[in-house]
């Protein structure tokens, strides 16, 4: 296992399975993850880093508010489950938070984690990344999360 101040390999492997659409492998790997505070902190940092990487990839740095609103509306219009899961105000603020530290302290930590994962999934699937592209995306996110973790 990786050092505690870094994102463990098994966390990255679980999300690789998830983002590549292998739900059974995701379930198996996710259930096997260490549930210690240290690994949970790394897990959250990694999801946050994937979210930042995905948003920057899709919308660029410092996107105009109108572009964020249009993007969130597009995601929510795709199906009822996404519309139900993604509150437009929360999702828009979380996307804005990537570049300008917009206030999201009022959003529950578990809720924000769920929003991050859904938005990352949509962006990665829309990008239709091949294996090398997905690995590069995950590595950039991991590098950023490792920097944040110290």
Order of alpha helices (4+ residues) and beta strands (2+ residues): alpha-alpha-alpha-alpha-alpha-alpha-alpha-alpha
